[in-house]
């Protein structure tokens, strides 16, 4: 009994340490403990992001299947705009983690600030373009005209508010590079709480607030992200001690900018490839009918909800890889990746079992249309098989990015999405006449191939000698 109490106290102390985010040296000590201290808050962070996806879908589903389709198509475009932030985030996490591992807080701060400056410039230019062509873009992927006429105010506000998402992603990239995943988790908690409350209040007109419908969801998202950015800015400028941000860091520094662009460009392409593939996949699915498209969008949102926490485990592998390479300990980085990869596979495998059992019930939460539910359930069952491969793909891709092998991961994504997934989906679904099953099979096969190739590339070990 006493031994059990001691163990419980030890576990609680570890959880508390992970949530508080005390300064830790992740380049020494037990790898499992270090991975937990990073992964646990990161998993909570991504779980909050996943909760936002689910709450948003529940709110929107109350407005009808048309609203689900419009929001799903809009989000597919927004994900493309976020490629700037994700690419820069990959670069800044790799550069900050390497410099924190080398005990260079000023250089780490310089890398973070220069990435934010680049993100602001690129983000504003991109958002201006997509806002101007918003209706044309949504028509291209098959969004029905009646949905566009009603939903354009929502679309435009979401596009304009995307600049806040870009800044939030970049600042959380800095925090992850430092190893402060608890703070990144708290940022998401704040944004999601505000979004959940305001979206519900503004969509349905609760209390003194007007009933805004779909655009109320957009206002909840924008204001939640605004609060998160203000909170991050204060913390990084006044509290975080492992990175130094002062006036000197805000001045343009061409050598650092050049290095960031070199890493970020490949990261942007790396993210654009799957985002563009999913965007184009929507246009292929739309050819199969409105119910199939709605079911596909519902299933994708549920997949995002269940998979996002696993990215927290992958984040731990990336941070440990970057910091241990910076400390000159490549073999410790290798061990970190294999251990987190096995755990991630087990975690996602357990989720896959739940999906197989309850896929139809989960889809029926969001639509009463039998054809929509059938399509969503069918896709979920196929993707549950892919979960056993996601585990290593996530961990290895994050680790390779953190090591600076961003181009390698980008090429792998190009191979998977443009070389296999999209062509095979069109060939099976449209040309061969297999319908939605052809699309689902193509996605499953491409994910399996991607996982096997990632493991092979990682085992070669060329990423250990890359300088960032």
C-alpha positions as CSV (number, residue, x, y, z in Angstrom):
1,X,0.0,0.0,0.0
2,X,2.8,2.4,0.9
3,X,4.6,1.6,-2.3
4,X,1.4,2.4,-4.3
5,X,1.1,5.8,-2.5
6,X,4.7,6.6,-3.3
7,X,4.2,5.7,-7.0
8,X,1.0,7.8,-7.2
9,X,2.9,10.8,-5.6
10,X,5.7,10.3,-8.1
11,X,3.3,10.2,-11.1
12,X,1.4,13.3,-9.8
13,X,4.7,15.2,-9.4
14,X,5.6,14.3,-12.9
15,X,2.2,15.5,-14.3
16,X,2.4,18.7,-12.3
17,X,5.9,19.4,-13.5
18,X,4.7,18.8,-17.1
19,X,1.8,21.2,-16.7
20,X,3.7,23.9,-14.9
21,X,6.5,24.0,-17.5
22,X,9.5,24.5,-15.2
23,X,12.8,24.9,-16.9
24,X,14.2,21.5,-17.8
25,X,17.3,20.2,-19.6
26,X,16.0,17.6,-22.1
27,X,19.5,16.7,-23.3
28,X,20.2,14.5,-20.3
29,X,18.4,12.1,-17.9
30,X,15.8,9.5,-18.7
31,X,14.4,9.8,-22.2
32,X,11.0,8.5,-21.3
33,X,10.6,11.1,-18.6
34,X,11.8,13.9,-20.9
35,X,9.4,12.8,-23.6
36,X,6.5,12.7,-21.1
37,X,7.3,16.2,-19.9
38,X,7.0,17.6,-23.4
39,X,4.4,15.3,-24.8
40,X,1.8,15.4,-22.0
41,X,1.1,19.2,-22.3
42,X,1.5,19.1,-26.0
43,X,-1.2,16.3,-26.2
44,X,-3.5,18.4,-24.1
45,X,-2.8,21.4,-26.3
46,X,-3.7,19.4,-29.5
47,X,-6.6,17.9,-27.7
48,X,-7.9,21.4,-27.1
49,X,-7.4,22.1,-30.8
50,X,-9.3,18.9,-31.5
51,X,-12.1,19.9,-29.1
52,X,-12.4,23.2,-31.0
53,X,-12.9,21.2,-34.2
54,X,-15.6,19.1,-32.6
55,X,-17.4,22.0,-31.0
56,X,-17.3,24.0,-34.2
57,X,-18.8,21.0,-36.1
58,X,-21.5,20.5,-33.5
59,X,-22.5,24.2,-33.6
60,X,-22.4,24.4,-37.4
61,X,-24.3,21.0,-37.9
62,X,-27.3,22.6,-36.1
63,X,-27.6,25.0,-39.0
64,X,-28.0,22.2,-41.6
65,X,-25.9,20.1,-44.0
66,X,-25.4,23.1,-46.2
67,X,-23.5,25.0,-43.4
68,X,-21.3,21.9,-42.8
69,X,-20.3,21.8,-46.5
70,X,-19.6,25.6,-46.6
71,X,-17.5,25.5,-43.4
72,X,-15.6,22.4,-44.6
73,X,-14.8,23.9,-48.0
74,X,-13.8,27.3,-46.3
75,X,-11.5,25.5,-43.9
76,X,-9.8,23.6,-46.7
77,X,-8.9,27.0,-48.2
78,X,-7.8,28.4,-44.8
79,X,-5.5,25.5,-44.3
80,X,-3.7,26.5,-47.5
81,X,-3.1,30.0,-46.1
82,X,-1.7,28.6,-42.9
83,X,1.0,26.9,-45.0
84,X,3.1,30.1,-44.5
85,X,2.8,29.8,-40.7
86,X,3.4,26.1,-40.6
87,X,6.5,26.3,-42.9
88,X,7.9,29.1,-40.8
89,X,6.9,27.3,-37.6
90,X,8.8,24.2,-38.7
91,X,11.9,26.4,-39.3
92,X,11.6,28.4,-36.1
93,X,11.0,25.3,-33.9
94,X,14.1,23.7,-35.4
95,X,16.3,26.8,-35.1
96,X,15.1,27.8,-31.6
97,X,15.4,24.2,-30.2
98,X,18.9,23.9,-31.6
99,X,20.0,27.2,-30.1
100,X,18.3,26.5,-26.7
101,X,20.1,23.2,-26.7
102,X,23.4,25.1,-27.4
103,X,22.6,27.6,-24.6
104,X,22.2,30.6,-26.9
105,X,19.1,32.5,-25.8
106,X,19.8,35.7,-27.7
107,X,20.2,33.8,-31.0
108,X,17.1,31.8,-30.3
109,X,15.1,35.0,-29.7
110,X,16.5,36.5,-33.0
111,X,15.3,33.4,-34.9
112,X,11.9,33.6,-33.4
113,X,11.3,37.3,-34.1
114,X,12.6,37.2,-37.6
115,X,10.1,34.3,-38.4
116,X,7.2,36.4,-37.0
117,X,8.2,39.3,-39.2
118,X,8.3,37.1,-42.3
119,X,5.0,35.5,-41.3
120,X,3.2,38.9,-41.0
121,X,4.4,40.0,-44.4
122,X,3.6,36.8,-46.2
123,X,0.3,36.2,-44.4
124,X,-1.1,39.6,-45.1
125,X,-0.3,39.4,-48.8
126,X,-1.7,35.8,-49.1
127,X,-4.9,36.7,-47.3
128,X,-5.6,39.8,-49.4
129,X,-5.4,37.6,-52.5
130,X,-7.7,34.8,-51.3
131,X,-10.2,37.3,-49.9
132,X,-10.5,39.0,-53.3
133,X,-11.0,35.7,-55.1
134,X,-13.0,33.9,-52.4
135,X,-16.1,33.2,-54.3
136,X,-14.2,31.9,-57.4
137,X,-12.1,29.6,-55.2
138,X,-15.1,28.1,-53.5
139,X,-17.0,27.6,-56.8
140,X,-13.9,25.8,-58.2
141,X,-14.2,23.0,-55.6
142,X,-17.9,22.5,-56.2
143,X,-19.5,24.5,-53.4
144,X,-23.2,25.0,-54.3
145,X,-24.2,28.5,-55.4
146,X,-27.0,28.7,-52.8
147,X,-24.5,28.2,-50.0
148,X,-22.2,30.9,-51.3
149,X,-24.9,33.5,-51.5
150,X,-25.8,32.9,-47.8
151,X,-22.3,32.3,-46.4
152,X,-20.0,34.8,-48.0
153,X,-19.9,37.1,-44.9
154,X,-18.7,34.1,-42.9
155,X,-16.1,33.2,-45.5
156,X,-14.7,36.8,-45.8
157,X,-14.4,37.2,-42.0
158,X,-12.7,33.9,-41.6
159,X,-10.2,34.7,-44.3
160,X,-9.4,38.1,-42.8
161,X,-9.0,36.6,-39.3
162,X,-6.5,34.0,-40.6
163,X,-3.7,36.5,-40.0
164,X,-4.2,35.9,-36.2
165,X,-4.0,32.2,-36.7
166,X,-0.7,32.6,-38.5
167,X,0.8,34.6,-35.7
168,X,-0.5,32.2,-33.1
169,X,1.0,29.2,-34.9
170,X,4.4,31.0,-35.1
171,X,4.5,32.0,-31.5
172,X,3.6,28.5,-30.4
173,X,6.3,27.2,-32.7
174,X,8.8,29.3,-30.7
175,X,7.4,28.0,-27.4
176,X,7.7,24.4,-28.6
177,X,11.3,25.0,-29.7
178,X,12.1,26.3,-26.2
179,X,10.4,23.2,-24.8
180,X,7.6,25.1,-23.1
181,X,4.7,23.0,-24.4
182,X,2.6,23.8,-21.3
183,X,2.4,27.5,-22.3
184,X,1.4,26.5,-25.8
185,X,-1.3,24.4,-24.2
186,X,-2.6,27.3,-22.2
187,X,-2.7,29.5,-25.3
188,X,-5.0,27.0,-27.0
189,X,-7.1,26.6,-23.9
190,X,-7.7,30.4,-23.8
191,X,-8.5,30.6,-27.5
192,X,-10.9,27.6,-27.4
193,X,-12.7,28.7,-24.3
194,X,-13.5,32.1,-25.8
195,X,-14.4,30.5,-29.1
196,X,-16.7,27.9,-27.5
197,X,-18.6,30.4,-25.5
198,X,-18.8,33.3,-28.0
199,X,-19.6,31.0,-31.0
200,X,-22.5,29.4,-29.1
201,X,-23.8,32.8,-27.8
202,X,-23.5,34.6,-31.2
203,X,-24.8,31.7,-33.4
204,X,-28.0,31.2,-31.3
205,X,-28.5,34.7,-29.9
206,X,-28.3,33.8,-26.2
207,X,-29.1,36.5,-23.7
208,X,-28.7,40.1,-24.9
209,X,-26.7,39.0,-28.0
210,X,-28.2,39.0,-31.4
211,X,-28.8,35.7,-33.3
212,X,-26.1,35.9,-36.0
213,X,-26.2,32.4,-37.3
214,X,-23.1,31.2,-39.2
215,X,-21.2,34.4,-39.0
216,X,-21.4,34.2,-35.3
217,X,-19.1,31.2,-35.5
218,X,-16.6,33.3,-37.4
219,X,-16.6,36.0,-34.8
220,X,-16.1,33.5,-32.0
221,X,-13.0,32.1,-33.8
222,X,-11.5,35.5,-34.6
223,X,-11.9,36.9,-31.1
224,X,-10.5,33.7,-29.5
225,X,-7.4,33.8,-31.7
226,X,-7.0,37.6,-30.9
227,X,-7.0,36.9,-27.2
228,X,-4.4,34.0,-27.7
229,X,-2.0,36.3,-29.6
230,X,-2.2,39.0,-27.0
231,X,-1.4,36.4,-24.2
232,X,1.5,34.9,-26.2
233,X,3.0,38.3,-26.9
234,X,3.0,39.2,-23.2
235,X,4.5,35.9,-22.2
236,X,7.4,35.8,-24.7
237,X,8.3,39.4,-24.1
238,X,8.1,39.4,-20.3
239,X,8.2,35.9,-18.8
240,X,10.0,33.3,-20.8
241,X,13.6,33.0,-19.6
242,X,15.1,30.5,-22.1
243,X,14.8,32.9,-25.0
244,X,15.8,36.5,-25.1
245,X,13.7,39.0,-27.0
246,X,14.7,42.7,-27.0
247,X,15.0,45.6,-29.4
248,X,18.0,44.1,-31.2
249,X,16.0,41.0,-32.1
250,X,13.4,43.0,-33.9
251,X,15.8,44.6,-36.3
252,X,16.1,42.9,-39.7
253,X,19.0,40.4,-39.7
254,X,19.6,39.2,-43.3
255,X,21.7,36.1,-42.5
256,X,19.1,34.8,-40.1
257,X,16.3,35.7,-42.5
258,X,18.0,33.8,-45.3
259,X,18.4,30.7,-43.2
260,X,14.8,30.9,-42.1
261,X,13.5,31.3,-45.6
262,X,15.7,28.3,-46.8
263,X,14.2,26.0,-44.1
264,X,10.7,27.6,-44.2
265,X,10.2,27.4,-48.0
266,X,10.6,23.6,-48.0
267,X,8.3,23.5,-44.9
268,X,5.7,25.6,-46.6
269,X,5.8,23.4,-49.7
270,X,5.7,20.4,-47.3
271,X,2.4,21.7,-45.8
272,X,1.0,23.1,-49.0
273,X,1.2,19.7,-50.7
274,X,-1.2,17.8,-48.4
275,X,-3.3,20.9,-48.0
276,X,-3.6,21.4,-51.7
277,X,-4.2,17.7,-52.2
278,X,-7.1,17.7,-49.7
279,X,-8.5,20.8,-51.3
280,X,-8.4,19.1,-54.8
281,X,-9.7,15.9,-53.3
282,X,-12.9,17.8,-52.3
283,X,-13.4,18.7,-55.9
284,X,-13.1,15.0,-56.8
285,X,-15.5,13.9,-54.0
286,X,-18.0,16.6,-55.1
287,X,-18.4,14.8,-58.4
288,X,-20.0,11.9,-56.5
289,X,-22.8,14.1,-55.1
290,X,-23.7,16.5,-52.3
291,X,-24.4,13.8,-49.7
292,X,-21.0,12.1,-50.3
293,X,-19.2,15.4,-50.0
294,X,-21.0,16.3,-46.7
295,X,-20.2,12.8,-45.3
296,X,-16.5,13.2,-46.4
297,X,-16.3,16.6,-44.6
298,X,-17.9,15.2,-41.4
299,X,-15.5,12.2,-41.4
300,X,-12.5,14.4,-42.0
301,X,-13.4,16.6,-39.1
302,X,-13.8,13.6,-36.8
303,X,-10.5,12.2,-38.0
304,X,-8.9,15.5,-37.2
305,X,-10.5,15.4,-33.7
306,X,-9.1,11.9,-33.0
307,X,-5.7,12.3,-34.5
308,X,-4.6,15.8,-33.3
309,X,-3.6,14.7,-29.7
310,X,-1.1,12.3,-31.3
311,X,0.7,15.2,-32.8
312,X,1.6,16.2,-29.2
313,X,3.6,13.0,-29.0
314,X,5.2,13.7,-32.3
315,X,6.0,17.2,-31.0
316,X,8.0,15.7,-28.1
317,X,10.0,13.7,-30.6
318,X,10.8,16.8,-32.6
319,X,11.9,18.9,-29.6
320,X,14.0,16.1,-28.2
321,X,15.6,15.6,-31.6
322,X,16.5,19.3,-32.1
323,X,17.8,19.9,-28.6
324,X,19.9,16.7,-28.5
325,X,21.4,17.4,-31.9
326,X,22.2,20.8,-30.6
327,X,23.9,19.3,-27.6
328,X,25.9,16.9,-29.8
329,X,24.0,13.7,-28.8
330,X,22.6,12.2,-32.0
331,X,22.1,8.7,-30.6
332,X,20.0,10.0,-27.8
333,X,17.9,11.7,-30.5
334,X,17.5,8.4,-32.3
335,X,16.4,6.6,-29.1
336,X,13.9,9.4,-28.4
337,X,12.3,8.9,-31.8
338,X,11.9,5.1,-31.6
339,X,10.4,5.2,-28.1
340,X,7.9,8.0,-28.9
341,X,7.0,6.3,-32.2
342,X,6.1,3.0,-30.5
343,X,4.0,4.8,-27.9
344,X,2.2,6.8,-30.6
345,X,1.3,3.7,-32.6
346,X,-0.2,2.2,-29.4
347,X,-2.1,5.4,-28.7
348,X,-3.6,5.7,-32.2
349,X,-4.3,2.0,-32.4
350,X,-6.5,2.2,-29.3
351,X,-8.4,5.1,-31.0
352,X,-8.8,3.0,-34.2
353,X,-10.6,0.3,-32.2
354,X,-13.1,2.8,-30.9
355,X,-13.7,4.2,-34.4
356,X,-14.4,0.7,-35.8
357,X,-17.0,0.1,-33.1
358,X,-18.8,3.5,-33.2
359,X,-18.2,5.0,-36.6
360,X,-21.9,5.1,-37.6
361,X,-22.9,6.5,-34.2
362,X,-20.3,9.2,-34.4
363,X,-21.3,10.3,-37.9
364,X,-25.0,10.4,-36.9
365,X,-24.3,13.1,-34.3
366,X,-23.9,15.6,-37.1
367,X,-26.4,14.6,-39.7
368,X,-29.7,12.7,-39.9
369,X,-29.3,12.0,-43.7
370,X,-28.8,8.2,-44.0
371,X,-26.6,8.6,-47.1
372,X,-24.4,11.2,-45.4
373,X,-24.0,9.0,-42.3
374,X,-23.2,5.9,-44.5
375,X,-20.5,7.8,-46.5
376,X,-18.9,9.3,-43.3
377,X,-18.9,5.9,-41.5
378,X,-17.5,4.1,-44.5
379,X,-14.5,6.5,-44.7
380,X,-13.9,6.4,-40.9
381,X,-13.6,2.6,-41.1
382,X,-11.0,2.8,-43.8
383,X,-9.0,5.5,-42.1
384,X,-9.0,3.5,-38.8
385,X,-6.7,1.1,-40.5
386,X,-4.3,3.9,-41.4
387,X,-4.1,5.0,-37.7
388,X,-1.6,2.1,-37.1
389,X,0.7,3.7,-39.7
390,X,0.1,7.4,-38.7
391,X,2.0,6.9,-35.4
392,X,5.5,6.5,-37.0
393,X,4.8,8.9,-39.9
394,X,4.0,11.7,-37.5
395,X,6.9,11.1,-35.1
396,X,9.5,10.6,-37.9
397,X,8.4,13.6,-40.0
398,X,8.4,15.9,-37.0
399,X,11.9,14.7,-36.0
400,X,13.3,15.0,-39.5
401,X,11.9,18.6,-39.6
402,X,13.5,19.4,-36.3
403,X,16.8,18.0,-37.5
404,X,16.6,20.4,-40.5
405,X,15.8,17.6,-43.1
406,X,12.8,19.7,-44.2
407,X,13.4,19.1,-47.9
408,X,13.4,15.3,-47.4
409,X,10.0,15.4,-45.7
410,X,8.7,17.7,-48.4
411,X,9.7,15.3,-51.2
412,X,8.0,12.5,-49.3
413,X,4.8,14.5,-49.1
414,X,4.9,15.3,-52.8
415,X,5.4,11.6,-53.6
416,X,2.5,10.5,-51.4
417,X,-0.1,13.1,-52.3
418,X,0.6,14.0,-55.9
419,X,2.3,10.8,-57.0
420,X,0.0,8.3,-55.4
421,X,-3.1,9.6,-53.5
422,X,-4.7,12.1,-55.9
423,X,-4.0,10.2,-59.2
424,X,-5.1,6.9,-57.7
425,X,-8.3,8.5,-56.2
426,X,-9.4,9.9,-59.5
427,X,-8.5,6.7,-61.4
428,X,-10.4,4.4,-59.0
429,X,-13.3,6.6,-58.1
430,X,-14.1,8.3,-61.4
431,X,-12.4,6.4,-64.2
432,X,-12.9,2.8,-62.8
433,X,-16.3,3.7,-61.3
434,X,-15.6,2.6,-57.8
435,X,-17.1,5.8,-56.3
436,X,-16.3,6.8,-52.8
437,X,-14.7,3.4,-52.0
438,X,-12.0,4.2,-54.7
439,X,-11.2,7.4,-52.9
440,X,-11.0,5.8,-49.5
441,X,-8.8,3.0,-50.7
442,X,-6.4,5.4,-52.4
443,X,-6.0,7.4,-49.2
444,X,-5.4,4.3,-47.1
445,X,-2.7,2.9,-49.5
446,X,-0.9,6.2,-49.7
447,X,-0.7,6.5,-45.9
448,X,0.7,3.0,-45.6
449,X,3.4,3.6,-48.2
450,X,4.3,7.0,-46.6
451,X,4.9,5.3,-43.2
452,X,7.2,2.6,-44.6
453,X,9.2,5.1,-46.6
454,X,9.6,7.4,-43.5
455,X,11.0,4.6,-41.4
456,X,13.5,3.7,-44.2
457,X,14.7,7.3,-44.6
458,X,15.1,7.7,-40.8
459,X,17.1,4.5,-40.5
460,X,19.7,5.8,-43.0
461,X,20.6,8.6,-40.5
462,X,21.7,11.3,-43.0
463,X,19.7,13.8,-41.0
464,X,22.2,13.6,-38.1
465,X,24.8,15.7,-40.0
466,X,22.5,18.6,-41.1
467,X,23.3,22.1,-39.7
468,X,20.6,24.7,-39.0
